[in-house]
Amino acid sequence: MFSIKVRNIESLLFFISAALVPMYFTDFRFDGGSLIIRLSDLMAVFVILCFLFLFSKNKIKIKIPAGFSCILLFLIYCFCNALLKAGLVKALISTVQWSMILFSLVVVYSNAVKNPERFRVIFINTLLTICFFTVLHHFLDGHFIRYKSLGDTKYAFALTGVVLLSCFFYFNDKNYLKPLVFLYPIILLSLERKGILVFHVVLVFYIFYTLKPLHKLFLAAIIASFILIFVIFFDLSFLNDFTFFEYSELEMLYLDEEKAKWISNMHRQSLLENGWHIFTEHPLFGVGPKMLLSYMSHYYVNQGIVLYTHNVFLDSLIEQGIFGLFLLLLPHFVYYIKQSKKMVNREKAVFFSFCVYSYFMLFFMSAGAPSMILLYLPIFMGFVIHRD
């Protein structure tokens, strides 16, 4: 009886582990007043408890990607930094939250490498199911484009597309293109600009990678010719006044907060500029975990528009400083240094593509569990591709 129960727990753990990462890109949550609990968080706690139980019975082994153990340095730094700058309570909260997310990724990876094929099927099907029901929800609400009303689900479209592209590229299996045929129009209709752009960047990279050397040279020559023609025949004086920001420094200095409340670009530019100012005042070790909103509130009269900067790297620099961000990114460098000689060229290409996707998306996302999962997606490639 006990062995049957253990096998049942193993099967349940495997299934929920395969669905966990996609579920972070849903909007299922329970509002408990000041505390909001996501369904994915409950699933993470469940898989961690099941994993610890099975590990105590020697039924499962911990598998960690190369370099990921370096994240322990960040956790120690995070706790000490928060303890000094934000107090014991916030130090414990931030460290526990980080530990839960990171350990749940380890649990998911440990299951992924046990049976990569079955895991990949569940992982991709869960993503596709999320995309389907997200579109269905918007259709029933009469929204046939711009699928953005369900929070983090808007990121699921491009993520699913990149995963399908990567599997097709790595396994050379056209079956991964079949769902992409239906998903591609949805990615465009979602109007999630950063997702659309980075999906096409990854697509062009894979196309360029698969071209023969002569074709690559020919394509590069065409691109260079267009650039040369553009430089010679077009007036480029507008570049003297080029800026990534839409609003002037004067408009930011004397911000119309009521206007900024309703104009997204103005609000985001203000958050970015104020966030950068906070970082320049605390560059090395930041202001401490969970302290960004406290410092940001000094820049606004209307506290309702006080938010994170919508840039994970800047948020991390503000709260953890340069040293903290270096420790966050350290596993990527260690992973590549250790694995580069072992990886075949296609694995390197997939790793690079996931890095491009993740880093680009994180430049336009706020800090949270989904963004942290995307941050470490490249070194957890075993979620979608795995080679013994």
C-alpha positions in Angstrom: 0.0 0.0 0.0 2.8 2.4 0.9 4.7 1.7 -2.3 1.5 2.4 -4.3 1.1 5.7 -2.5 4.7 6.7 -3.2 4.3 5.9 -6.9 1.2 8.0 -6.9 3.0 10.9 -5.3 5.9 10.6 -7.8 3.5 10.7 -10.7 1.6 13.7 -9.3 4.8 15.5 -8.5 6.1 15.0 -12.0 2.9 16.3 -13.6 2.6 19.4 -11.4 6.3 20.1 -11.8 5.9 20.1 -15.6 3.0 22.5 -15.3 4.4 24.8 -12.6 6.5 27.2 -14.7 3.7 27.8 -17.3 1.3 28.4 -14.4 3.3 31.4 -13.3 2.1 33.0 -16.5 -1.5 32.9 -15.5 -3.7 35.2 -13.4 -5.1 32.7 -11.0 -4.8 34.3 -7.6 -6.5 34.5 -4.2 -7.0 38.0 -2.7 -6.6 37.9 1.1 -6.7 41.6 1.7 -3.1 42.8 2.0 -1.9 39.4 1.0 -2.3 38.0 -2.6 -1.6 34.3 -3.1 -1.1 33.0 -6.6 -2.1 29.5 -7.5 1.4 29.0 -8.9 2.8 29.8 -5.4 0.6 27.1 -3.8 1.7 24.7 -6.5 5.3 25.6 -5.8 4.9 24.9 -2.1 3.2 21.6 -2.9 6.0 20.3 -5.2 8.6 21.3 -2.7 6.9 19.4 0.1 6.4 16.4 -2.2 10.0 16.5 -3.3 11.3 16.7 0.2 9.1 13.7 1.2 10.3 11.6 -1.8 13.9 12.7 -1.2 13.7 11.5 2.4 12.6 8.1 1.0 15.5 8.0 -1.6 13.0 8.0 -4.4 14.3 11.1 -6.2 17.6 12.9 -6.6 18.4 16.6 -6.7 19.6 17.7 -10.1 21.1 21.2 -10.5 22.3 22.9 -13.7 26.0 23.8 -13.8 26.6 27.1 -12.0 23.2 27.4 -10.4 24.7 26.6 -7.0 26.3 30.0 -7.1 22.9 31.4 -6.4 23.5 30.6 -2.7 26.0 33.5 -2.6 23.1 35.8 -3.7 20.8 34.4 -1.0 23.3 35.0 1.7 24.0 38.5 0.3 20.2 39.2 0.0 19.6 38.3 3.7 22.6 40.3 5.0 21.8 43.3 2.9 18.1 43.3 3.8 19.0 42.8 7.5 21.2 45.9 7.5 19.0 48.1 5.4 15.4 46.9 5.8 15.2 45.0 9.1 14.8 41.4 10.1 11.2 41.0 9.0 11.9 42.1 5.4 15.1 40.2 5.4 13.3 37.0 6.2 10.4 37.7 3.8 12.7 38.5 0.8 15.0 35.6 1.5 12.2 33.1 1.9 10.5 34.3 -1.3 13.7 34.0 -3.3 14.5 30.6 -1.8 11.0 29.2 -2.6 11.2 30.3 -6.2 14.7 29.1 -6.8 14.2 25.8 -5.0 11.0 25.1 -6.9 13.0 25.6 -10.1 15.4 23.0 -8.9 12.6 20.6 -8.1 11.1 21.2 -11.6 14.5 20.6 -13.2 15.1 17.4 -11.2 11.9 16.0 -12.6 12.5 17.3 -16.1 15.8 15.4 -16.5 14.2 12.1 -15.3 11.9 11.9 -18.3 12.6 14.8 -20.7 10.2 13.7 -23.5 7.2 13.3 -21.2 8.0 16.5 -19.3 8.4 18.5 -22.5 4.9 17.3 -23.7 3.2 18.4 -20.5 5.2 21.7 -20.3 4.3 22.7 -23.9 0.7 21.5 -23.7 0.2 23.5 -20.5 1.5 26.6 -22.2 -0.7 26.1 -25.2 -3.7 25.5 -23.0 -3.0 28.8 -21.2 -2.8 30.6 -24.5 -6.1 29.1 -25.7 -8.1 30.0 -22.6 -6.6 33.5 -22.5 -7.8 34.1 -26.0 -11.2 32.5 -25.3 -11.6 34.8 -22.2 -10.9 37.9 -24.3 -13.2 36.7 -27.1 -16.1 36.2 -24.7 -15.5 39.7 -23.4 -15.7 41.0 -26.9 -12.0 41.7 -27.3 -10.7 40.2 -30.5 -7.2 41.9 -30.2 -5.0 43.1 -27.4 -5.1 40.2 -25.0 -3.7 42.0 -22.0 -6.4 42.1 -19.3 -5.3 39.0 -17.4 -2.0 40.2 -16.0 1.0 38.0 -16.7 -0.8 35.8 -19.1 0.1 38.3 -21.9 3.7 37.0 -21.7 2.6 33.4 -22.4 2.1 33.9 -26.1 5.7 34.8 -27.0 7.2 32.4 -24.5 5.2 29.5 -26.0 6.3 30.6 -29.5 10.0 30.8 -28.5 9.8 27.4 -26.8 8.2 25.8 -29.9 10.8 27.4 -32.2 13.6 26.2 -30.0 12.3 22.6 -29.9 11.9 22.6 -33.7 15.4 24.0 -34.2 17.0 21.6 -31.7 15.2 18.4 -32.5 14.5 19.2 -36.2 10.9 17.9 -35.7 8.2 19.6 -37.8 5.6 18.6 -35.3 6.5 21.6 -33.2 5.6 23.9 -36.1 2.0 22.7 -36.3 0.8 24.5 -33.1 2.9 27.4 -34.1 0.9 27.9 -37.3 -2.1 28.6 -35.2 -0.2 30.4 -32.4 1.6 32.9 -34.7 -1.5 35.0 -35.6 -2.4 35.1 -31.9 1.0 36.4 -31.0 0.5 39.3 -33.5 -3.1 39.9 -32.4 -2.1 40.0 -28.7 -0.4 43.4 -29.4 2.2 42.6 -26.8 4.9 44.6 -28.5 8.0 43.4 -26.6 6.9 39.8 -27.0 6.2 40.2 -30.7 9.6 41.9 -31.3 11.7 39.4 -29.4 9.8 36.4 -30.9 10.8 37.6 -34.4 14.4 38.4 -33.2 14.7 34.7 -32.1 13.0 33.5 -35.4 15.5 35.5 -37.5 18.4 34.2 -35.5 17.4 30.6 -36.0 16.8 31.2 -39.7 20.2 32.9 -40.0 21.9 30.1 -38.1 20.5 27.4 -40.4 21.6 29.1 -43.6 24.6 27.9 -45.4 27.8 30.0 -45.2 27.3 31.4 -48.7 23.7 32.3 -48.1 24.7 34.0 -44.8 27.3 36.1 -46.7 24.8 37.0 -49.3 22.2 38.0 -46.7 24.8 40.0 -44.8 25.8 41.8 -48.1 22.1 42.7 -48.8 21.6 44.1 -45.3 24.9 46.1 -45.5 23.8 47.5 -48.9 20.5 48.7 -47.5 22.3 50.4 -44.6 24.8 52.0 -46.9 22.0 53.3 -49.2 20.1 54.7 -46.2 23.2 56.5 -44.9 24.1 58.0 -48.3 20.7 59.1 -49.6 18.7 60.0 -46.5 19.0 62.9 -44.1 20.2 61.6 -40.8 20.3 64.9 -39.0 17.4 63.7 -36.9 19.8 61.4 -35.0 21.3 64.5 -33.3 18.0 64.8 -31.3 17.3 61.1 -31.0 16.2 59.9 -27.6 14.6 56.7 -26.3 12.3 58.9 -24.1 9.2 60.6 -25.4 9.0 63.4 -22.9 11.4 66.2 -22.0 13.4 66.6 -18.8 11.3 69.6 -18.0 8.1 67.6 -18.3 9.6 65.0 -16.0 10.8 67.5 -13.5 7.4 69.2 -13.2 5.4 66.0 -13.8 1.6 66.3 -14.2 0.8 63.3 -11.9 -2.9 63.3 -12.9 -1.9 63.1 -16.6 0.8 60.5 -15.9 -1.8 58.4 -14.1 -3.6 57.8 -17.5 -0.7 58.0 -19.9 1.4 54.8 -19.6 4.5 56.1 -21.5 4.8 59.2 -19.4 4.3 57.3 -16.1 6.9 54.6 -17.1 9.5 57.2 -18.1 9.0 59.0 -14.8 9.5 55.7 -12.9 12.6 54.9 -14.9 14.2 58.3 -14.4 13.4 58.5 -10.7 14.6 54.9 -10.3 17.8 55.7 -12.0 18.3 58.6 -9.7 17.7 56.4 -6.6 20.3 53.9 -8.0 23.0 56.6 -8.5 22.6 57.6 -4.9 23.0 53.9 -3.7 25.1 52.2 -6.5 27.0 49.5 -4.7 24.6 47.8 -2.4 21.3 49.4 -3.2 18.6 50.5 -0.8 17.8 47.0 0.3 15.2 44.4 -0.6 11.5 45.5 -0.4 12.6 49.2 0.0 12.2 50.5 -3.6 8.6 51.7 -3.2 9.6 53.4 0.1 12.3 55.5 -1.7 10.2 56.0 -4.9 7.3 57.5 -2.8 9.5 60.5 -2.1 9.2 61.6 -5.8 5.4 61.7 -6.0 2.5 63.5 -4.2 0.0 60.9 -5.5 1.1 57.7 -3.9 -1.2 55.7 -6.1 1.3 56.0 -9.0 4.3 54.8 -7.0 5.4 51.5 -8.6 8.4 49.5 -9.6 10.3 50.8 -12.7 9.1 48.0 -15.1 12.7 47.1 -15.7 13.9 44.1 -13.7 17.6 45.0 -14.1 17.0 48.5 -12.8 14.8 47.3 -10.0 17.5 44.9 -9.0 20.2 47.6 -9.1 18.1 49.8 -6.9 17.3 47.2 -4.3 20.5 45.0 -4.5 23.1 47.3 -6.0 25.7 46.5 -8.6 27.1 43.8 -6.3 23.7 42.1 -6.0 22.9 42.2 -9.7 26.4 40.7 -10.4 25.5 37.8 -8.0 22.1 37.3 -9.7 23.7 37.0 -13.2 26.8 35.0 -12.0 25.1 31.6 -12.6 24.8 32.4 -16.3 28.5 33.1 -16.7 29.5 30.0 -14.7 27.0 27.8 -16.6 28.4 28.9 -20.0 32.0 28.6 -18.9 31.5 25.1 -17.6 29.2 23.8 -20.3 30.5 25.5 -23.5 32.9 22.7 -24.3 30.3 20.1 -23.7 27.5 21.7 -25.6 27.0 21.0 -29.3 26.5 24.1 -31.5 22.7 23.7 -31.5 22.7 23.8 -27.7 24.7 26.9 -27.7 22.3 28.5 -30.2 19.3 27.6 -28.0 21.1 28.9 -24.9 21.9 32.2 -26.7 18.3 32.5 -28.0 16.8 32.0 -24.5 19.3 34.6 -23.2 18.2 37.1 -25.9 14.5 36.4 -25.1 14.9 36.6 -21.3 17.1 39.7 -21.1 15.0 41.6 -23.6 11.7 40.8 -21.8 13.2 41.6 -18.4 14.0 45.1 -19.6 10.3 45.8 -19.7 9.0 43.7 -16.8 8.6 44.4 -13.1 10.4 42.2 -10.6 8.4 39.2 -9.4 8.2 35.4 -9.7 7.5 35.3 -13.5 10.5 37.6 -14.2 12.8 35.6 -12.0 11.8 32.4 -13.8 12.6 34.1 -17.2 15.9 35.3 -15.8 17.1 31.7 -15.2 15.3 30.1 -18.2 18.5 29.9 -20.2 20.4 27.8 -17.7 17.2 25.6 -17.1 17.1 24.6 -20.8 16.4 21.1 -19.6 12.8 22.2 -19.2 12.5 22.0 -23.0 15.7 20.3 -24.3 17.9 17.9 -22.5 20.8 15.7 -23.6 22.4 13.2 -21.3 
